[in-house]
């Protein structure tokens, strides 16, 4: 019994550790890119308020999506219907919470920073569009990673979340920048 438990712990470590290292390196890389892309904007003070909330939201949306998809693969119930429901729920939450991120960021700018550079509609759109663009990449990527992890005998719960953290953080930064350009943010 102890030997089997030790093998299980060893397997978890072997599966998780490389994914965590990739996640750490990816997050550092995403932070550097964020700084280089967003610093030149005149509206930098309010933009820097939005980013942590977007990164947190991305994790709060992608994590449950990944877990539900992983569960479906493990118990053998992955199908188009469950995936579509999971995807629609994730996008619905993204729109609602993106709206609140925009409002909260605008309020913080209004009462604390006082830059008054961006109207509330633009701040809300930045949040919603950025997270939707990120999810358009994240959902197919995490589904494929779950599939391949499961197919090759790895536990998706150990491997996919850390890898997707790096992928999602990188693409959140890129999608945030693309959104700023699309909306003509100063």
Helices and strands as residue ranges (DSSP letters): H 2-38, H 44-75, H 80-108, I 109-113, H 120-151, H 156-183
